[in-house]
Amino acid sequence: MLTAEQVQAEAQRLHQAEKNRQQIEATTVNYPDMDISDAYKVQSAWMDIKKEEGRSVAGYKIGLTSRAMQKSMNITEPDYGTLLDDMVFEESTEIEAAAFLDPKIEVELAFFLKEPLFGENISVNDVLNATDYVVPALELIAARTFRTNPTTGYKRNVRDTISDNAANGGVIVGGLPVRPDAIDLRWIGAMMFRNGVIEESGVSGAVLNHPAKGIAWLAKKYAPHGISLEPGQIILSGSFTRPVPVRQGDTFTVDYGELGTVSCYFK
């Protein structure tokens, strides 16, 4: 296990990498024997640094929800990270591409809660009952540590990704809100266009067979730490497309059919 000093040092290293807009070596290069619990400690310490600088929690994200991604990372469950208030962008906004390291876009659904979710026995029905509405959302993922080091070829693993706040950079919300009981949330389709060219498509049931399952899983994970998912928070349920790279000058438009579109421009 990492010492408290090592956890704090790694959190500071990630924080400075983001501030300096300069990717750094993966966490596991320095700590090859660290485990997933160590990675979450680093993530938590980094989020504490940001909170001390004035940020507040806007919600949470769930990642690695598809079996293919879990197999590629050699894990059997998703991961999670924190959404802070400065990570939330409105639809059709302009975003500075250079502010994010190795950015990519994923297609998701965002659940806005009206009631708290806390406990180790949360079900999909509990999630749906606690949800005010669901909206289309794009996750902007980023990598403060190299996904693949261009010099050594070292590939970061799930412990590195978790330490790096589960690769979270931001969320763009838009489209039309829908009550969770008004539509089958497993059958929301989306087509992602980058500069008018379709790059990805998918259906929301690819997220654990139901996007609310990931949120139930997240509530259970946080319960032993005394953390509740709170009313007003945004919970990203997980991507149902592969990530598409972001370049300066790119316009992304994602068509969610009857739920409308989400778009953003990277200047």
VOBA-1610 file (N, C-alpha, C; in pm, whole numbers, padded with zeros to 5 digits, always signed):
BEGIN
Met+00084-00120+00000Met+00000+00000+00000Met+00087+00124+00000Leu+00040+00228-00067Leu+00112+00354-00068Leu+00099+00424+00067Thr+00204+00493+00104Thr+00196+00573+00226Thr+00114+00699+00199Ala+00072+00764+00307Ala-00004+00889+00293Ala+00079+00993+00217Glu+00209+00995+00242Glu+00296+01090+00175Glu+00306+01061+00025Gln+00315+00933-00010Gln+00322+00895-00152Gln+00191+00929-00224Val+00078+00905-00159Val-00052+00938-00217Val-00060+01088-00244Gln-00021+01168-00145Gln-00029+01313-00161Gln+00066+01363-00269Ala+00184+01305-00275Ala+00282+01346-00376Ala+00232+01315-00517Glu+00169+01199-00534Glu+00119+01162-00666Glu+00000+01250-00705Ala-00085+01282-00609Ala-00198+01371-00636Ala-00148+01508-00681Gln-00046+01558-00616Gln+00012+01687-00654Gln+00075+01680-00793Arg+00137+01567-00823Arg+00201+01551-00954Arg+00096+01556-01066Leu-00017+01489-01045Leu-00125+01491-01143Leu-00185+01631-01156His-00198+01698-01042His-00256+01832-01040His-00169+01929-01120Gln-00040+01920-01100Gln+00051+02010-01171Gln+00057+01976-01320Ala+00046+01848-01355Ala+00044+01810-01496Ala-00074+01875-01567Glu-00190+01873-01502Glu-00307+01935-01563Glu-00289+02086-01573Lys-00240+02147-01466Lys-00221+02292-01467Lys-00118+02335-01570Asn-00011+02257-01583Asn+00097+02290-01676Asn+00065+02247-01820Arg-00045+02173-01836Arg-00084+02119-01968Arg+00029+02037-02028Gln+00086+01951-01944Gln+00199+01869-01987Gln+00181+01728-01934Gln+00167+01628-02023Gln+00151+01491-01978Gln+00276+01440-01907Ile+00253+01350-01812Ile+00361+01295-01730Ile+00358+01142-01735Glu+00460+01082-01675Glu+00472+00938-01669Glu+00357+00878-01588Ala+00312+00759-01627Ala+00203+00691-01558Ala+00240+00665-01412Thr+00139+00669-01326Thr+00159+00650-01182Thr+00226+00518-01150Thr+00188+00411-01222Thr+00242+00278-01189Thr+00388+00261-01229Val+00442+00353-01305Val+00587+00347-01331Val+00662+00371-01201Asn+00614+00465-01122Asn+00678+00494-00993Asn+00635+00396-00884Tyr+00512+00344-00895Tyr+00458+00256-00791Tyr+00400+00129-00855Pro+00485+00041-00907Pro+00435-00076-00981Pro+00353-00173-00896Asp+00371-00170-00764Asp+00300-00265-00678Asp+00173-00207-00617Met+00137-00084-00652Met+00016-00025-00598Met-00106-00103-00645Asp-00214-00101-00565Asp-00336-00169-00605Asp-00446-00068-00634Ile-00564-00119-00666Ile-00674-00030-00704Ile-00717+00060-00589Ser-00712+00007-00467Ser-00748+00092-00353Ser-00651+00209-00339Asp-00523+00186-00368Asp-00425+00295-00368Asp-00462+00399-00473Ala-00504+00351-00591Ala-00539+00441-00701Ala-00655+00532-00662Tyr-00755+00476-00596Tyr-00868+00559-00553Tyr-00826+00659-00444Lys-00729+00622-00363Lys-00676+00716-00263Lys-00608+00834-00332Val-00532+00806-00437Val-00467+00914-00513Val-00574+01004-00576Gln-00674+00941-00638Gln-00781+01019-00699Gln-00849+01109-00596Ser-00882+01053-00480Ser-00949+01130-00375Ser-00863+01245-00326Ala-00733+01220-00310Ala-00642+01326-00265Ala-00633+01438-00368Trp-00635+01401-00496Trp-00630+01504-00601Trp-00758+01587-00600Met-00872+01522-00585Met-00998+01597-00580Met-01002+01688-00457Asp-00942+01644-00347Asp-00935+01730-00228Asp-00853+01856-00255Ile-00746+01842-00331Ile-00665+01959-00368Ile-00751+02058-00445Lys-00829+02007-00538Lys-00914+02095-00619Lys-01022+02161-00535Lys-01078+02086-00441Lys-01181+02144-00353Lys-01122+02255-00267Glu-00998+02235-00222Glu-00931+02338-00142Glu-00908+02465-00224Glu-00901+02451-00356Glu-00883+02566-00444Glu-01017+02630-00483Gly-01129+02577-00429Gly-01258+02640-00451Gly-01357+02563-00535Arg-01318+02447-00583Arg-01410+02367-00664Arg-01510+02294-00574Ser-01625+02255-00631Ser-01725+02178-00558Ser-01770+02061-00643Val-01824+01958-00576Val-01866+01836-00646Val-01997+01862-00719Ala-01999+01836-00851Ala-02120+01848-00932Ala-02183+01712-00957Gly-02106+01606-00938Gly-02158+01471-00961Gly-02045+01372-00977Tyr-02074+01263-01046Tyr-01977+01155-01060Tyr-01991+01091-01198Lys-01886+01020-01239Lys-01888+00947-01366Lys-01855+00801-01343Ile-01908+00718-01430Ile-01878+00576-01429Ile-01813+00543-01563Gly-01704+00470-01559Gly-01633+00436-01681Gly-01608+00287-01692Leu-01555+00247-01806Leu-01521+00107-01832Leu-01641+00016-01808Thr-01757+00056-01863Thr-01880-00020-01840Thr-01899-00134-01939Ser-01830-00132-02050Ser-01848-00239-02149Ser-01755-00356-02119Arg-01798-00477-02153Arg-01716-00596-02131Arg-01585-00586-02209Ala-01592-00532-02331Ala-01472-00522-02412Ala-01366-00435-02343Met-01410-00320-02289Met-01315-00231-02221Met-01263-00295-02093Gln-01349-00366-02020Gln-01304-00431-01896Gln-01200-00539-01926Lys-01222-00615-02033Lys-01125-00717-02071Lys-00992-00654-02111Ser-01000-00540-02182Ser-00878-00475-02227Ser-00797-00421-02108Met-00867-00388-01999Met-00801-00337-01879Met-00776-00446-01774Asn-00818-00570-01806Asn-00799-00683-01716Asn-00870-00661-01583Ile-00995-00613-01589Ile-01076-00595-01469Ile-01213-00656-01493Thr-01294-00666-01387Thr-01426-00728-01399Thr-01538-00634-01357Glu-01506-00508-01330Glu-01608-00412-01293Glu-01569-00274-01345Pro-01664-00179-01347Pro-01633-00044-01395Pro-01540+00031-01299Asp-01508+00156-01336Asp-01439+00245-01244Asp-01522+00372-01230Tyr-01478+00462-01142Tyr-01555+00584-01121Tyr-01464+00701-01089Gly-01517+00822-01112Gly-01443+00944-01084Gly-01540+01055-01046Thr-01485+01172-01017Thr-01563+01285-00967Thr-01578+01394-01073Leu-01698+01448-01084Leu-01725+01566-01166Leu-01727+01689-01077Leu-01644+01786-01106Leu-01643+01911-01031Leu-01716+02019-01110Asp-01752+02128-01042Asp-01838+02229-01104Asp-01777+02291-01229Asp-01644+02304-01236Asp-01583+02366-01354Asp-01566+02268-01470Met-01613+02144-01453Met-01605+02044-01559Met-01735+02034-01639Val-01838+02109-01603Val-01969+02098-01666Val-01987+02209-01769Phe-02014+02168-01894Phe-02031+02262-02004Phe-02172+02249-02062Glu-02226+02362-02105Glu-02356+02361-02170Glu-02341+02322-02317Glu-02450+02270-02372Glu-02455+02231-02513Glu-02428+02351-02604Ser-02363+02325-02718Ser-02328+02427-02819Ser-02221+02524-02771Thr-02150+02489-02666Thr-02046+02578-02614Thr-01917+02562-02692Glu-01829+02662-02679Glu-01694+02654-02734Glu-01599+02616-02622Ile-01517+02517-02647Ile-01425+02464-02546Ile-01283+02475-02598Glu-01192+02517-02513Glu-01052+02530-02553Glu-00988+02391-02556Ala-00955+02344-02675Ala-00899+02210-02689Ala-00767+02195-02614Ala-00684+02299-02617Ala-00551+02291-02556Ala-00555+02284-02404Ala-00672+02309-02345Ala-00684+02302-02199Ala-00688+02158-02149Phe-00701+02061-02241Phe-00713+01921-02204Phe-00602+01840-02269Leu-00552+01743-02196Leu-00442+01660-02243Leu-00495+01534-02310Asp-00461+01517-02439Asp-00504+01401-02516Asp-00655+01380-02504Pro-00736+01484-02538Pro-00880+01476-02516Pro-00952+01387-02617Lys-01062+01326-02570Lys-01148+01244-02655Lys-01293+01262-02608Ile-01387+01229-02696Ile-01529+01243-02666Ile-01596+01105-02665Glu-01683+01085-02566Glu-01763+00963-02557Glu-01912+01000-02547Val-01998+00908-02590Val-02143+00929-02591Val-02206+00862-02469Glu-02284+00938-02393Glu-02338+00887-02267Glu-02479+00940-02241Leu-02534+00900-02127Leu-02654+00958-02070Leu-02619+01013-01932Ala-02680+01126-01897Ala-02660+01186-01765Ala-02790+01177-01686Phe-02779+01126-01564Phe-02893+01118-01473Phe-02884+01234-01375Phe-02990+01313-01365Phe-02997+01421-01267Phe-03086+01373-01152Leu-03031+01370-01033Leu-03102+01313-00919Leu-03194+01414-00852Lys-03305+01365-00799Lys-03396+01447-00718Lys-03402+01398-00574Glu-03349+01278-00550Glu-03346+01220-00416Glu-03209+01157-00394Pro-03165+01147-00268Pro-03034+01085-00243Pro-03035+00935-00269Leu-02920+00884-00305Leu-02900+00740-00321Leu-02787+00699-00229Phe-02819+00618-00129Phe-02717+00576-00034Phe-02748+00435+00015Gly-02646+00352+00019Gly-02663+00218+00073Gly-02601+00112-00016Glu-02591-00008+00041Glu-02527-00119-00029Glu-02628-00213-00093Asn-02756-00174-00094Asn-02860-00258-00154Asn-02943-00180-00256Ile-02879-00083-00322Ile-02948+00000-00420Ile-02978-00082-00547Ser-03102-00071-00596Ser-03143-00144-00717Ser-03163-00046-00833Val-03183-00102-00952Val-03214-00019-01069Val-03341+00062-01044Asn-03442+00000-00984Asn-03566+00072-00954Asn-03542+00187-00857Asp-03453+00167-00760Asp-03419+00275-00668Asp-03358+00392-00744Val-03271+00361-00838Val-03207+00466-00919Val-03312+00541-01000Leu-03401+00469-01064Leu-03503+00533-01147Leu-03596+00620-01062Asn-03632+00573-00944Asn-03720+00649-00856Asn-03652+00775-00802Ala-03519+00770-00789Ala-03446+00884-00735Ala-03405+00984-00844Thr-03429+00949-00970Thr-03387+01033-01083Thr-03497+01131-01122Asp-03460+01258-01133Asp-03553+01361-01179Asp-03573+01348-01330Tyr-03462+01347-01403Tyr-03469+01332-01548Tyr-03334+01283-01601Val-03337+01235-01725Val-03219+01186-01794Val-03201+01272-01919Val-03077+01309-01950Val-03049+01389-02069Val-02929+01331-02144Pro-02922+01357-02274Pro-02801+01323-02349Pro-02680+01399-02293Ala-02565+01335-02299Ala-02443+01398-02249Ala-02321+01341-02321Leu-02221+01424-02339Leu-02093+01380-02393Leu-01990+01391-02282Glu-01913+01285-02264Glu-01803+01297-02168Glu-01677+01335-02244Leu-01610+01436-02194Leu-01479+01476-02244Leu-01375+01410-02155Ile-01308+01309-02209Ile-01206+01241-02129Ile-01069+01300-02164Ala-00978+01289-02068Ala-00843+01343-02084Ala-00745+01253-02010Ala-00618+01270-02038Ala-00515+01183-01980Ala-00399+01268-01931Arg-00392+01291-01802Arg-00279+01365-01747Arg-00151+01282-01751Thr-00166+01149-01747Thr-00050+01061-01766Thr-00060+00996-01904Phe+00054+00967-01965Phe+00057+00911-02100Phe-00025+00782-02107Arg-00114+00775-02204Arg-00180+00646-02231Arg-00075+00545-02279Thr+00011+00591-02369Thr+00129+00515-02410Thr+00246+00612-02415Asn+00349+00586-02336Asn+00463+00676-02334Asn+00532+00676-02471Pro+00545+00793-02535Pro+00601+00797-02670Pro+00749+00757-02676Thr+00816+00760-02564Thr+00959+00725-02561Thr+00981+00579-02524Thr+00913+00534-02415Thr+00937+00398-02365Thr+00836+00295-02416Gly+00718+00344-02462Gly+00613+00252-02505Gly+00531+00197-02390Tyr+00558+00241-02267Tyr+00483+00192-02151Tyr+00336+00231-02162Lys+00246+00134-02146Lys+00103+00160-02154Lys+00044+00167-02013Arg-00032+00272-01989Arg-00090+00282-01855Arg-00204+00181-01840Asn-00231+00142-01715Asn-00333+00042-01687Asn-00445+00103-01604Val-00538+00020-01558Val-00655+00072-01490Val-00620+00147-01361Arg-00511+00108-01295Arg-00471+00180-01173Arg-00427+00322-01206Asp-00363+00339-01320Asp-00325+00473-01365Asp-00448+00556-01402Thr-00542+00493-01471Thr-00663+00564-01512Thr-00744+00609-01391Ile-00759+00520-01293Ile-00834+00555-01172Ile-00765+00669-01098Ser-00634+00662-01082Ser-00560+00769-01016Ser-00585+00902-01086Asp-00598+00897-01218Asp-00618+01014-01303Asp-00768+01052-01311Asn-00838+01036-01199Asn-00981+01068-01188Asn-01062+00997-01295Ala-01028+00870-01319Ala-01098+00789-01418Ala-01102+00858-01554Ala-00994+00931-01586Ala-00976+00999-01715Ala-01079+01109-01740Asn-01142+01158-01635Asn-01246+01259-01654Asn-01187+01396-01682Gly-01243+01463-01784Gly-01205+01600-01814Gly-01322+01695-01805Gly-01441+01647-01844Gly-01559+01731-01840Gly-01679+01660-01897Val-01793+01729-01894Val-01917+01676-01948Val-01992+01787-02018Ile-02046+01757-02136Ile-02129+01852-02212Ile-02270+01796-02212Val-02365+01869-02155Val-02503+01822-02147Val-02591+01902-02242Gly-02694+01837-02296Gly-02784+01905-02388Gly-02898+01814-02428Gly-02957+01842-02544Gly-03069+01761-02589Gly-03193+01786-02506Leu-03283+01689-02506Leu-03411+01703-02438Leu-03417+01614-02314Pro-03455+01670-02200Pro-03469+01588-02080Pro-03588+01494-02091Val-03577+01377-02031Val-03685+01280-02033Val-03698+01216-01895Arg-03819+01195-01851Arg-03839+01126-01724Arg-03793+00981-01739Pro-03736+00924-01634Pro-03681+00788-01648Pro-03785+00681-01675Asp-03912+00710-01644Asp-04017+00610-01669Asp-04091+00635-01800Ala-04048+00736-01877Ala-04119+00772-02000Ala-04063+00704-02123Ile-03952+00633-02109Ile-03885+00574-02224Ile-03803+00455-02175Asp-03783+00357-02262Asp-03697+00244-02227Asp-03552+00290-02239Leu-03489+00310-02126Leu-03353+00368-02124Leu-03248+00275-02183Arg-03285+00151-02214Arg-03188+00060-02279Arg-03179+00082-02428Trp-03279+00154-02487Trp-03290+00160-02632Trp-03278+00302-02685Ile-03194+00382-02619Ile-03163+00516-02670Ile-03042+00504-02762Gly-03063+00536-02888Gly-02955+00528-02985Gly-02891+00664-03007Ala-02767+00663-03053Ala-02697+00788-03081Ala-02598+00769-03195Met-02584+00875-03276Met-02485+00878-03384Met-02395+00999-03361Met-02265+00975-03354Met-02169+01082-03332Met-02106+01127-03464Phe-02117+01258-03490Phe-02056+01318-03608Phe-01943+01411-03564Arg-01828+01397-03628Arg-01718+01492-03610Arg-01699+01564-03742Asn-01720+01694-03740Asn-01710+01776-03862Asn-01796+01721-03975Gly-01917+01675-03938Gly-02013+01628-04037Gly-01996+01485-04083Val-01893+01417-04034Val-01867+01278-04073Val-01900+01187-03956Ile-01982+01085-03980Ile-02017+00996-03870Ile-01896+00913-03829Glu-01867+00915-03699Glu-01750+00845-03646Glu-01790+00725-03560Glu-01903+00736-03489Glu-01943+00631-03397Glu-02094+00627-03385Ser-02147+00513-03347Ser-02288+00500-03313Ser-02300+00391-03207Gly-02413+00394-03135Gly-02432+00294-03031Gly-02569+00304-02970Val-02598+00210-02881Val-02726+00207-02810Val-02697+00195-02661Ser-02779+00262-02581Ser-02751+00278-02438Ser-02752+00147-02360Gly-02818+00044-02412Gly-02817-00084-02343Gly-02681-00149-02337Ala-02587-00099-02417Ala-02450-00151-02412Ala-02384-00122-02278Val-02442-00030-02202Val-02390+00002-02068Val-02452-00094-01967Leu-02387-00206-01944Leu-02428-00303-01842Leu-02570-00356-01860Asn-02622-00349-01984Asn-02757-00391-02018Asn-02864-00292-01973His-02826-00193-01894His-02917-00084-01854His-02832+00024-01790Pro-02837+00149-01840Pro-02748+00252-01786Pro-02767+00280-01637Ala-02886+00252-01583Ala-02907+00274-01439Ala-02831+00174-01353Lys-02791+00061-01411Lys-02717-00039-01333Lys-02584+00016-01282Gly-02519+00096-01368Gly-02392+00154-01326Gly-02407+00249-01209Ile-02518+00321-01205Ile-02541+00416-01097Ile-02571+00342-00967Ala-02645+00233-00976Ala-02666+00149-00857Ala-02533+00095-00806Trp-02448+00050-00899Trp-02316+00000-00861Trp-02235+00108-00791Leu-02240+00232-00845Leu-02164+00341-00788Leu-02210+00373-00646Ala-02342+00377-00624Ala-02395+00404-00491Ala-02345+00300-00390Lys-02342+00175-00432Lys-02293+00068-00344Lys-02145+00085-00312Lys-02067+00129-00411Lys-01923+00148-00390Lys-01895+00260-00291Tyr-01975+00368-00297Tyr-01952+00483-00211Tyr-02007+00461-00069Ala-02105+00374-00053Ala-02172+00357+00076Ala-02077+00326+00192Pro-01979+00235+00176Pro-01889+00207+00289Pro-01806+00327+00332His-01794+00427+00244His-01718+00548+00276His-01807+00659+00329Gly-01937+00628+00348Gly-02030+00726+00400Gly-02069+00833+00300Ile-02047+00807+00170Ile-02077+00905+00067Ile-02210+00870+00000Ser-02296+00969-00012Ser-02425+00954-00077Ser-02426+01029-00210Leu-02496+00974-00308Leu-02523+01048-00431Leu-02640+01142-00400Glu-02623+01272-00425Glu-02714+01372-00371Glu-02806+01434-00476Pro-02923+01484-00432Pro-03012+01555-00525Pro-02940+01671-00593Gly-02970+01687-00722Gly-02907+01792-00800Gly-02778+01750-00867Gln-02721+01638-00824Gln-02595+01593-00884Gln-02620+01528-01021Ile-02515+01537-01105Ile-02514+01473-01237Ile-02437+01342-01225Ile-02496+01234-01270Ile-02426+01105-01270Ile-02417+01056-01415Leu-02295+01049-01466Leu-02272+00994-01600Leu-02270+00842-01591Ser-02355+00777-01671Ser-02377+00634-01652Ser-02279+00545-01728Gly-02199+00601-01817Gly-02102+00521-01892Gly-02123+00531-02042Ser-02015+00519-02115Ser-02020+00540-02260Ser-02075+00418-02333Phe-02151+00445-02441Phe-02191+00335-02528Phe-02135+00351-02669Thr-02025+00425-02680Thr-01943+00425-02801Thr-01796+00424-02759Arg-01710+00398-02855Arg-01567+00412-02828Arg-01534+00561-02823Pro-01425+00600-02757Pro-01386+00741-02755Pro-01329+00786-02889Val-01363+00908-02930Val-01315+00964-03056Val-01224+01082-03024Pro-01102+01088-03080Pro-01007+01195-03048Pro-01061+01334-03084Val-01023+01431-03003Val-01059+01571-03024Val-00938+01645-03078Arg-00963+01729-03182Arg-00856+01813-03238Arg-00905+01957-03239Gln-00812+02048-03230Gln-00850+02189-03238Gln-00922+02215-03370Gly-01036+02285-03364Gly-01115+02312-03482Gly-01227+02212-03507Asp-01235+02106-03426Asp-01338+02004-03443Asp-01473+02051-03390Thr-01579+02017-03463Thr-01716+02033-03416Thr-01777+01894-03401Phe-01828+01863-03283Phe-01895+01736-03258Phe-02045+01761-03249Thr-02121+01678-03319Thr-02266+01680-03307Thr-02312+01535-03289Val-02385+01511-03180Val-02433+01375-03154Val-02585+01376-03156Asp-02641+01295-03246Asp-02785+01287-03268Asp-02841+01171-03185Tyr-02927+01206-03087Tyr-02991+01108-03001Tyr-03135+01080-03043Gly-03169+01106-03167Gly-03304+01079-03214Gly-03406+01167-03145Glu-03507+01106-03081Glu-03614+01181-03018Glu-03567+01263-02898Leu-03447+01236-02849Leu-03394+01315-02737Leu-03310+01434-02785Gly-03309+01459-02915Gly-03241+01577-02967Gly-03093+01556-02991Thr-03018+01665-02996Thr-02875+01659-03026Thr-02795+01733-02920Val-02668+01695-02911Val-02570+01766-02829Val-02455+01802-02921Ser-02409+01926-02915Ser-02297+01966-03000Ser-02200+02053-02920Cys-02077+02057-02967Cys-01976+02143-02907Cys-01866+02169-03010Tyr-01796+02278-02991Tyr-01689+02317-03083Tyr-01561+02336-03002Phe-01450+02281-03052Phe-01321+02293-02985Phe-01235+02395-03057Lys-01217+02508-02993Lys-01143+02618-03054Lys-00993+02606-03029
//
